[in-house]
């Protein structure tokens, strides 16, 4: 059996007297900046769905829904690995867990690059999704309990610092990934305008003769060319002759992330037993004023038997589901809502900046809301999230409808403000939940309990992207059928090479789209693209209402679940209830 080297374990990283606790946050932030690049996943979407086509999707290219699911699998394994690693973290310490995370996250990227190069989707799922997802979970939990112990006087600030880097990872990742994709990309061979190129259509797929061989032809509309890369032209391209740069980008980032995370893991230190900030004493209060904050401790296994754990699970799951689905398609969504109506403003550079700003506000929310929760209380903070968030999600369909009918910068600004506020609360929810757990269950096992609660993130990581892609795809297909009915049959045949009776085959072969139909639709036809996400926004608002109810019902843990004083040093679940022994851990902390 493999034996972990002693220098990797927590006994080797106990801080010496006089150690400056402010040296610890940079290590946790560095690791979270690396794994937080997952929030910039949508930067990869345009490249991955046209890996063969090069400039637009080819028949054998991966669909958006299949690519988004890679992100979902990564989040699924984040929660599952965190649930296991939480208890392991309490045993071996953050250095060992962080180092393991480096191997998983960096290695997952490298395996994913092989999957892209060989066009094997399962390798991308295995590398980035499964192995990389385990790296996400291990890297995510490694600093949380550590910083809470270093900052008992400011739990919200501590968890905000621990998790801020994860939300802000895309601040660095968006420009870095965009630059690398552009650096490694190569345009496919251009044959000329569609009118000048002889093509044939078989089973919905368009072909062209090149050097005596029949190859797939990619017909690109003006809007698709504009969204692809600078200098692209409408017309016919040869599938399989270009390079999106995705494989090389994955390989490069895998190496970089591995090196940074290894260095950060070895910088971790934990406080010595009994350590507390100089001059700080735990405040003493009347037990009657205790509120939700406890000075008692609940064992990691016992916590699963309390209703409070499942209430917090719902709070986290529904808050994440509402936000993570939007994040996974953020670049695509803002372009589809505003790109056609405001092409000179909402271009490729604008959408990339939008993804970057999501990360900025996500990170700001993590530190800002968690710090605010130290003053207004964790329960009140989540109440604000769910009430305000519900109204903001409901406002997006109204904004999209107005933007589609009469494009204006005002609607773009309102959309930007609404979504960025949502993302601050999404990030704030993640950063505040460890402090909420410490308030409810005590600090002794908060790392392990937090890890198990992150299974809510796993569920949300699947539910959020699934809902938004499923509902969007259903809306897209419905709009294609509606628009096709309005197009003259002769024009339709000339444009797509098949009659309307072959519409299902054209959709399956990705030979037809809303944007191409709008080019041949009768004058005055309203572009339905901005309304593709309406149903999703209504569903997300409903989830926040359910989470609000769960949060409002939160009460302190029943004393029967508290650990007895004589069990605290052993780290085992008590066999005798405190009520029977008459023992308590210490006086309670002040109310929220």
Phi and psi in degrees as a GROMACS rama.xvg file:
@    title "Ramachandran Plot"
@    xaxis  label "Phi"
@    yaxis  label "Psi"
@TYPE xy
-66.9317  132.417  UNK-2
-107.201  126.976  UNK-3
-71.9535  128.978  UNK-4
-56.9909  143.845  UNK-5
-62.1665  -30.8788  UNK-6
-71.1074  -9.93121  UNK-7
-89.9672  -15.6688  UNK-8
-88.2307  165.663  UNK-9
-69.2841  -24.3224  UNK-10
-64.3555  -23.8411  UNK-11
-85.9642  -8.08609  UNK-12
-121.5  22.926  UNK-13
-71.3326  127.491  UNK-14
-67.4362  143.053  UNK-15
-80.0352  160.098  UNK-16
-55.242  138.264  UNK-17
87.9183  0.801324  UNK-18
-63.839  136.823  UNK-19
-83.0023  112.915  UNK-20
-64.2937  -18.2096  UNK-21
-75.5431  -2.89637  UNK-22
-83.3232  -12.9464  UNK-23
-81.2791  -44.428  UNK-24
-53.7211  -38.4083  UNK-25
-57.6194  -35.189  UNK-26
-65.5003  -44.6453  UNK-27
-67.3589  -38.8504  UNK-28
-65.2033  -38.4652  UNK-29
-62.2825  -45.2664  UNK-30
-64.7286  -41.916  UNK-31
-70.7395  -28.2704  UNK-32
-64.6486  -36.552  UNK-33
-69.3166  -53.359  UNK-34
-73.2725  -24.3018  UNK-35
-68.4237  -11.5039  UNK-36
-62.5689  -14.3437  UNK-37
-57.8112  -28.3529  UNK-38
-69.3934  -12.9143  UNK-39
-97.4655  20.5113  UNK-40
-56.0302  -36.5625  UNK-41
-62.0749  -17.3235  UNK-42
-63.1879  -32.5595  UNK-43
-76.6189  -25.8778  UNK-44
-51.6658  -51.9871  UNK-45
-59.4799  -35.1423  UNK-46
-73.661  -43.7162  UNK-47
-68.6297  -31.96  UNK-48
-83.5215  0.299035  UNK-49
-135.452  34.7154  UNK-50
-62.1351  -36.9213  UNK-51
-87.3273  -46.3759  UNK-52
-64.5552  -31.4151  UNK-53
84.8309  -50.1917  UNK-54
-118.36  -24.3107  UNK-55
-150.949  158.589  UNK-56
-60.7965  136.455  UNK-57
-93.7973  171.383  UNK-58
-60.2621  -36.0131  UNK-59
-91.6467  3.5327  UNK-60
-71.9219  155.878  UNK-61
-70.9356  146.299  UNK-62
-81.33  161.491  UNK-63
-60.8061  -40.7291  UNK-64
-64.3843  -38.0808  UNK-65
-70.6495  -31.4436  UNK-66
-75.0757  -42.0206  UNK-67
-61.3079  -32.0694  UNK-68
-64.5383  -23.4515  UNK-69
-62.2654  -44.1083  UNK-70
-61.2766  -40.0752  UNK-71
-63.7476  -42.3617  UNK-72
-63.958  -39.8994  UNK-73
-60.1007  -43.6859  UNK-74
-69.2649  -35.4862  UNK-75
-58.9718  -48.4623  UNK-76
-75.567  -20.9403  UNK-77
-58.5789  -51.992  UNK-78
-66.3984  -41.653  UNK-79
-65.3893  -44.0441  UNK-80
-69.1675  -35.7598  UNK-81
-65.1685  -35.6624  UNK-82
-62.9099  -37.4639  UNK-83
-79.5995  -43.4047  UNK-84
-69.8208  -23.0909  UNK-85
-57.9706  -46.7332  UNK-86
-73.3609  -36.4211  UNK-87
-63.9055  -36.8703  UNK-88
-59.3562  -41.5764  UNK-89
-63.2513  -25.5396  UNK-90
-87.3502  -47.7114  UNK-91
-100.999  -20.8533  UNK-92
95.5536  166.998  UNK-93
-71.5486  -27.067  UNK-94
-64.4918  -47.296  UNK-95
-63.4352  -43.3349  UNK-96
-66.9501  -41.9275  UNK-97
-64.9742  -38.374  UNK-98
-65.6759  -42.1283  UNK-99
-61.4065  -39.0105  UNK-100
-61.3265  -38.0584  UNK-101
-62.6977  -43.8151  UNK-102
-64.3245  -40.3259  UNK-103
-71.0085  -47.2858  UNK-104
-69.4288  -49.1554  UNK-105
-65.8702  -43.9722  UNK-106
-65.3617  -36.3067  UNK-107
-62.2309  -39.4943  UNK-108
-62.0137  -43.4521  UNK-109
-65.7532  -42.346  UNK-110
-63.3511  -39.2225  UNK-111
-61.4011  -37.0452  UNK-112
-63.9357  -36.2228  UNK-113
-65.8307  -39.8013  UNK-114
-61.2885  -38.7788  UNK-115
-69.8475  -43.6373  UNK-116
-61.3465  -38.6912  UNK-117
-93.6614  -0.940913  UNK-118
54.0305  45.1859  UNK-119
-109.237  102.403  UNK-120
-62.0648  -33.3302  UNK-121
-64.8302  -31.656  UNK-122
-68.6426  -34.6411  UNK-123
-68.0618  -38.8355  UNK-124
-65.4413  -43.4645  UNK-125
-67.1059  -48.1827  UNK-126
-69.3216  -67.1475  UNK-127
-72.4993  -42.0698  UNK-128
-73.5793  -57.6577  UNK-129
-82.6963  -60.7947  UNK-130
-68.7294  -46.7649  UNK-131
-63.0432  -36.4903  UNK-132
-63.4161  -37.0633  UNK-133
-64.0202  -38.1182  UNK-134
-62.3205  -36.613  UNK-135
-62.0328  -48.2478  UNK-136
-64.9282  -43.6534  UNK-137
-66.192  -42.6575  UNK-138
-69.4974  -29.2304  UNK-139
-70.8168  -43.1949  UNK-140
-83.6525  -18.7412  UNK-141
-58.1214  -36.304  UNK-142
-95.0831  -11.7973  UNK-143
-64.4631  -58.7304  UNK-144
-66.0709  -29.2281  UNK-145
-62.3951  -49.2249  UNK-146
-72.4334  -30.3786  UNK-147
-63.4218  -36.8993  UNK-148
-73.4347  -29.7067  UNK-149
-76.332  -24.2129  UNK-150
-128.534  62.6273  UNK-151
-66.5744  -19.5542  UNK-152
-81.856  -15.9804  UNK-153
-144.946  74.5466  UNK-154
-62.6157  -42.7323  UNK-155
-63.2184  -43.9948  UNK-156
-62.1466  -41.0474  UNK-157
-61.8631  -49.7004  UNK-158
-68.7954  -30.8391  UNK-159
-63.0188  -43.8186  UNK-160
-66.8652  -38.9663  UNK-161
-63.8631  -36.1726  UNK-162
-108.333  -9.24564  UNK-163
-56.8559  -41.5553  UNK-164
-61.2851  -33.9631  UNK-165
-64.3769  -43.1581  UNK-166
-69.321  -30.4507  UNK-167
-92.6643  2.82223  UNK-168
-57.665  -35.3812  UNK-169
-72.6179  -15.7102  UNK-170
-59.0864  -39.9619  UNK-171
-86.9476  -38.2604  UNK-172
-68.6879  -37.9897  UNK-173
-60.2104  -56.4008  UNK-174
-66.0002  -34.134  UNK-175
-66.3064  -47.1976  UNK-176
-65.4875  -42.3426  UNK-177
-61.5979  -42.0965  UNK-178
-65.3321  -44.2562  UNK-179
-65.9064  -41.1541  UNK-180
-60.2807  -43.1566  UNK-181
-67.6239  -35.9379  UNK-182
-65.0055  -41.9387  UNK-183
-92.0566  -9.06271  UNK-184
-74.1493  150.821  UNK-185
-139.626  129.16  UNK-186
-69.5295  144.778  UNK-187
-72.1625  166.546  UNK-188
-67.1797  131.2  UNK-189
-99.4121  128.758  UNK-190
-99.4792  -20.5852  UNK-191
128.127  -179.998  UNK-192
-60.9968  152.43  UNK-193
-57.9387  -37.2802  UNK-194
-65.3585  -22.4515  UNK-195
-99.4443  0.0751125  UNK-196
-118.076  130.1  UNK-197
-80.4877  116.765  UNK-198
-128.43  160.243  UNK-199
-130.24  157.2  UNK-200
-121.814  125.713  UNK-201
-130.436  122.422  UNK-202
53.6787  37.5213  UNK-203
84.6426  -6.66585  UNK-204
-102.317  134.196  UNK-205
-93.2102  135.594  UNK-206
-124.433  161.173  UNK-207
-145.625  151.097  UNK-208
-89.2987  123.319  UNK-209
-131.596  117.419  UNK-210
53.72  40.6401  UNK-211
80.6773  0.0921725  UNK-212
-114.06  142.262  UNK-213
-85.7476  118.757  UNK-214
-127.378  159.804  UNK-215
-71.7386  134.94  UNK-216
-103.08  136.217  UNK-217
-104.537  112.925  UNK-218
-93.9649  121.496  UNK-219
-114.177  129.52  UNK-220
-80.3156  169.08  UNK-221
-61.5245  -41.2417  UNK-222
-69.1552  -36.9291  UNK-223
-65.6909  -40.0242  UNK-224
-63.9521  -40.9997  UNK-225
-64.8441  -35.5636  UNK-226
-79.5945  -19.8512  UNK-227
-74.9987  -65.563  UNK-228
-163.52  161.511  UNK-229
-64.0712  132.898  UNK-230
91.1598  -5.77601  UNK-231
-69.3089  146.355  UNK-232
-121.41  152.714  UNK-233
-69.1844  145.832  UNK-234
144.646  -151.428  UNK-235
-112.145  131.672  UNK-236
-123.901  160.791  UNK-237
-96.0206  122.156  UNK-238
-65.1526  144.014  UNK-239
83.2834  5.16446  UNK-240
-105.262  -4.68497  UNK-241
-108.383  -175.105  UNK-242
-148.453  121.625  UNK-243
-78.4683  -15.0458  UNK-244
85.9504  0.90349  UNK-245
-65.2281  -43.0109  UNK-246
-62.9638  -46.0567  UNK-247
-67.815  -34.0185  UNK-248
-64.0564  -44.0134  UNK-249
-60.2957  -44.6678  UNK-250
-63.0153  -45.2048  UNK-251
-62.1216  -47.3203  UNK-252
-68.2657  -33.7432  UNK-253
-58.9431  -41.3916  UNK-254
-69.6251  -44.636  UNK-255
-62.8381  -47.2026  UNK-256
-63.2129  -39.6654  UNK-257
-59.6417  -47.1447  UNK-258
-63.6891  -46.7915  UNK-259
-63.3493  -43.1485  UNK-260
-69.6955  -34.427  UNK-261
-64.1311  -46.9046  UNK-262
-61.7787  -42.0748  UNK-263
-66.5791  -38.9441  UNK-264
-61.0123  -36.2599  UNK-265
-78.5868  -5.40322  UNK-266
-92.169  -5.78923  UNK-267
-65.9408  142.736  UNK-268
-138.972  151.307  UNK-269
-120.973  151.164  UNK-270
-72.0592  150.65  UNK-271
-68.5207  153.482  UNK-272
-54.6689  134.936  UNK-273
82.2121  -0.426316  UNK-274
-69.0042  146.449  UNK-275
-150.193  156.382  UNK-276
-57.992  142.418  UNK-277
-59.1078  127.622  UNK-278
82.9534  -2.54571  UNK-279
-100.841  135.332  UNK-280
-126.837  137.936  UNK-281
-56.7133  125.896  UNK-282
-64.8589  142.806  UNK-283
-103.256  134.899  UNK-284
-141.753  160.534  UNK-285
-64.5625  128.828  UNK-286
-54.8885  -27.4821  UNK-287
-65.7282  -19.7652  UNK-288
-103.039  16.2116  UNK-289
-60.4851  -39.3564  UNK-290
64.9507  -140.002  UNK-291
-88.2092  -14.301  UNK-292
-87.3532  129.619  UNK-293
-120.716  151.264  UNK-294
-100.504  -0.769979  UNK-295
-85.0084  175.377  UNK-296
-132.433  142.641  UNK-297
-114.307  131.011  UNK-298
-63.6838  149.757  UNK-299
-56.7768  -37.6176  UNK-300
-78.4959  -34.9891  UNK-301
-67.059  -32.1553  UNK-302
-56.9342  -32.0065  UNK-303
-69.3694  -12.0348  UNK-304
-96.0958  0.648605  UNK-305
-98.0325  145.74  UNK-306
-66.4911  -27.2257  UNK-307
-61.0834  -36.5865  UNK-308
-60.1598  -44.3541  UNK-309
-75.9089  -29.9305  UNK-310
-64.6698  -44.2531  UNK-311
-67.8642  -31.019  UNK-312
-61.5816  -45.5492  UNK-313
-64.5275  -43.3826  UNK-314
-56.4688  -49.4259  UNK-315
-69.7016  -45.6736  UNK-316
-59.6112  -48.8101  UNK-317
-72.3647  -34.4208  UNK-318
-65.438  -41.2358  UNK-319
-71.4509  -41.397  UNK-320
-56.8327  -42.4393  UNK-321
-65.0845  -33.1744  UNK-322
-94.6179  -35.075  UNK-323
-72.9728  -30.7951  UNK-324
-63.4875  -40.5331  UNK-325
-68.1987  -40.5881  UNK-326
-62.5338  -38.7895  UNK-327
-65.5475  -23.1195  UNK-328
-126.33  22.6881  UNK-329
-57.5966  -43.9296  UNK-330
-65.1096  -41.2562  UNK-331
-67.104  -41.3518  UNK-332
-64.6557  -48.8737  UNK-333
-67.2211  -31.7351  UNK-334
-69.8222  -40.0723  UNK-335
-69.6696  -32.0212  UNK-336
-77.8714  -39.3883  UNK-337
-118.855  -13.5852  UNK-338
-62.4681  -44.0118  UNK-339
-72.3089  -36.0427  UNK-340
-80.4512  -25.6744  UNK-341
-134.951  60.8113  UNK-342
-64.9087  -26.6015  UNK-343
-77.9008  -16.5787  UNK-344
-104.095  -53.7427  UNK-345
-89.4937  79.828  UNK-346
-110.81  -167.734  UNK-347
-59.6272  -41.9643  UNK-348
-66.1811  -38.4651  UNK-349
-65.5839  -45.0143  UNK-350
-67.03  -36.067  UNK-351
-64.1903  -40.0243  UNK-352
-65.6442  -35.8559  UNK-353
-60.635  -44.7018  UNK-354
-62.0842  -39.6212  UNK-355
-62.2716  -43.4864  UNK-356
-69.0959  -27.8456  UNK-357
-58.3135  -44.7326  UNK-358
-65.2495  -39.9978  UNK-359
-60.3022  -50.17  UNK-360
-71.788  -32.4284  UNK-361
-58.9105  -47.7916  UNK-362
-66.8401  -42.4371  UNK-363
-60.3285  -41.2246  UNK-364
-65.234  -35.9451  UNK-365
-63.7998  -44.8181  UNK-366
-79.3497  -41.4735  UNK-367
-68.4591  -52.5234  UNK-368
-67.3732  -38.8208  UNK-369
-67.2733  -36.7968  UNK-370
-67.9425  -41.9318  UNK-371
-60.3896  -33.6925  UNK-372
-65.5378  -21.5117  UNK-373
-63.5619  -22.8285  UNK-374
-105.01  -38.3652  UNK-375
-101.953  -7.70714  UNK-376
94.1882  149.811  UNK-377
-69.1595  -40.8301  UNK-378
-62.9471  -44.0935  UNK-379
-64.9  -35.7094  UNK-380
-63.0171  -45.3007  UNK-381
-68.4811  -31.0042  UNK-382
-61.4107  -42.1653  UNK-383
-61.5865  -44.1318  UNK-384
-53.0604  -49.375  UNK-385
-79.4411  -34.7099  UNK-386
-70.8088  -53.1987  UNK-387
-65.1127  -41.1008  UNK-388
-61.6715  -39.7945  UNK-389
-59.7453  -45.7305  UNK-390
-63.8476  -37.9731  UNK-391
-68.843  -41.5066  UNK-392
-63.1354  -39.1919  UNK-393
-68.87  -22.9224  UNK-394
-77.978  -23.2454  UNK-395
-63.9574  -44.8301  UNK-396
-59.6327  -36.5689  UNK-397
-65.6029  -42.9501  UNK-398
-63.6378  -43.511  UNK-399
-63.4984  -39.5258  UNK-400
-63.5146  -44.123  UNK-401
-66.765  -38.4587  UNK-402
-65.7258  -35.8599  UNK-403
-71.2529  -36.7407  UNK-404
-76.1866  -41.9382  UNK-405
-144.068  86.6949  UNK-406
-53.9752  131.786  UNK-407
-154.688  148.078  UNK-408
-61.7619  -30.3399  UNK-409
-58.2821  -43.7117  UNK-410
-68.8809  -35.2899  UNK-411
-64.651  -41.9426  UNK-412
-64.2318  -41.8751  UNK-413
-65.1796  -41.464  UNK-414
-62.675  -44.7423  UNK-415
-59.5568  -47.0673  UNK-416
-65.2196  -42.471  UNK-417
-63.9435  -47.9003  UNK-418
-69.5029  -38.1096  UNK-419
-67.167  -35.2879  UNK-420
-65.0412  -40.9801  UNK-421
-58.9781  -42.0906  UNK-422
-71.629  -27.7287  UNK-423
-66.4841  -38.5616  UNK-424
-75.4517  -31.5977  UNK-425
-61.8477  -49.6612  UNK-426
-66.7725  -39.5204  UNK-427
-61.8095  -33.1716  UNK-428
-63.4716  -41.0514  UNK-429
-65.5174  -44.3709  UNK-430
-73.2275  -27.436  UNK-431
-86.3713  -23.739  UNK-432
-63.9091  -37.1417  UNK-433
-63.3835  -38.9681  UNK-434
-66.8425  -37.189  UNK-435
-60.2536  -44.0019  UNK-436
-63.1709  -41.8641  UNK-437
-64.049  -37.2628  UNK-438
-62.9066  -42.8575  UNK-439
-80.9339  -43.354  UNK-440
-111.714  -1.06862  UNK-441
86.2404  171.25  UNK-442
-93.9705  -15.3812  UNK-443
-61.052  -41.5788  UNK-444
-119.038  24.4798  UNK-445
-62.9009  -33.7918  UNK-446
-62.8473  -45.4271  UNK-447
-69.0854  -41.7572  UNK-448
-64.6733  -40.7669  UNK-449
-60.7683  -41.6152  UNK-450
-59.5647  -42.6282  UNK-451
-70.4983  -33.7422  UNK-452
-66.395  -25.5456  UNK-453
-68.7401  -5.50657  UNK-454
-62.133  -23.1063  UNK-455
-63.6913  -35.8321  UNK-456
-66.1808  -38.0526  UNK-457
-58.7435  -48.856  UNK-458
-62.2131  -42.3158  UNK-459
-68.102  -34.8333  UNK-460
-63.8767  -26.2849  UNK-461
-87.2725  -46.5864  UNK-462
-66.8585  -44.2529  UNK-463
-61.5828  -59.6919  UNK-464
-61.3594  -34.9416  UNK-465
-62.5393  -47.5399  UNK-466
-60.2578  -46.8406  UNK-467
-72.0924  -36.2824  UNK-468
-76.4587  -38.6359  UNK-469
-64.0991  -48.148  UNK-470
-67.8687  -36.5544  UNK-471
-65.9626  -45.8175  UNK-472
-62.7287  -39.9004  UNK-473
-64.1956  -39.0933  UNK-474
-67.2269  -41.7523  UNK-475
-59.9706  -49.0396  UNK-476
-61.8171  -39.6628  UNK-477
-64.3343  -41.3061  UNK-478
-68.5451  -34.4283  UNK-479
-62.88  -43.7814  UNK-480
-64.0795  -40.9986  UNK-481
-64.145  -45.3709  UNK-482
-67.2723  -39.0776  UNK-483
-59.9965  -34.8033  UNK-484
-63.1615  -28.0866  UNK-485
-86.1946  -16.1969  UNK-486
-83.8267  138.3  UNK-487
-59.4894  131.522  UNK-488
-55.3787  -38.6694  UNK-489
-65.9429  -43.178  UNK-490
-64.9917  -39.1456  UNK-491
-60.7288  -46.3735  UNK-492
-63.2172  -42.6049  UNK-493
-64.9493  -35.7477  UNK-494
-78.7502  -42.1593  UNK-495
-109.585  -5.66327  UNK-496
78.0209  0.654159  UNK-497
-141.553  157.587  UNK-498
-81.4595  173.366  UNK-499
-63.778  -23.0012  UNK-500
-67.4951  -15.2014  UNK-501
-100.923  19.0064  UNK-502
-60.2324  -40.3924  UNK-503
-62.2002  -40.5261  UNK-504
-66.7981  -38.6987  UNK-505
-64.2893  -38.425  UNK-506
-65.9949  -45.5019  UNK-507
-63.0429  -34.1165  UNK-508
-86.873  1.6557  UNK-509
60.759  28.3741  UNK-510
-91.0507  -1.07957  UNK-511
-138.449  148.253  UNK-512
-150.267  166.819  UNK-513
-62.0982  -41.3439  UNK-514
-64.2922  -39.1061  UNK-515
-72.0529  -35.0865  UNK-516
-65.9985  -37.1094  UNK-517
-63.5187  -26.3955  UNK-518
-70.2183  -24.3606  UNK-519
-115.616  4.00077  UNK-520
-72.9773  155.313  UNK-521
-58.2949  148.045  UNK-522
-58.5314  138.143  UNK-523
94.0821  -4.5028  UNK-524
-68.3196  129.823  UNK-525
-81.3835  130.281  UNK-526
-68.4721  119.919  UNK-527
-82.5683  -4.03554  UNK-528
-54.3529  -43.7496  UNK-529
-60.2518  -18.832  UNK-530
-94.7004  6.2279  UNK-531
-64.839  -21.7018  UNK-532
-107.999  9.11724  UNK-533
-60.1395  -51.825  UNK-534
-59.3461  -39.6066  UNK-535
-59.6494  -42.9468  UNK-536
-64.6285  -36.6287  UNK-537
-65.4631  -40.6276  UNK-538
-63.8468  -43.0875  UNK-539
-63.1099  -39.968  UNK-540
-62.0387  -38.9253  UNK-541
-63.8241  -38.1233  UNK-542
-62.6218  -39.8983  UNK-543
-66.0928  -33.9819  UNK-544
-64.4576  -41.8732  UNK-545
-63.6317  -40.6554  UNK-546
-65.2963  -35.904  UNK-547
-60.2142  -44.1916  UNK-548
-61.9368  -44.4847  UNK-549
-60.6452  -41.2553  UNK-550
-68.4855  -41.286  UNK-551
-65.7044  -24.3155  UNK-552
-86.3494  1.87625  UNK-553
-65.8921  133.406  UNK-554
-133.665  163.99  UNK-555
-61.2771  154.14  UNK-556
-67.2248  139.149  UNK-557
-58.8038  132.465  UNK-558
-55.4305  -20.9022  UNK-559
-64.9514  -18.3073  UNK-560
-91.6537  -7.03728  UNK-561
-70.5745  146.459  UNK-562
-73.8247  142.621  UNK-563
-73.279  153.659  UNK-564
-59.3234  -37.6716  UNK-565
-74.8854  -9.32656  UNK-566
-94.9412  -13.9997  UNK-567
-64.0627  -38.4618  UNK-568
-73.3845  -19.6964  UNK-569
-91.5265  -21.8395  UNK-570
73.1249  21.4743  UNK-571
-112.47  155.273  UNK-572
-64.7766  135.513  UNK-573
-67.9306  145.734  UNK-574
-96.6051  -12.3305  UNK-575
-123.842  135.349  UNK-576
-71.9986  145.552  UNK-577
-57.6968  -32.0281  UNK-578
-63.9056  -27.6912  UNK-579
-85.7718  -33.5674  UNK-580
-87.8358  -22.1911  UNK-581
78.3829  10.2377  UNK-582
-98.6213  147.152  UNK-583
-132.359  158.587  UNK-584
-73.9804  -41.1599  UNK-585
-179.947  -179.461  UNK-586
-70.8983  153.327  UNK-587
-72.5959  158.111  UNK-588
-85.5666  168.855  UNK-589
-67.5248  158.986  UNK-590
-71.03  160.002  UNK-591
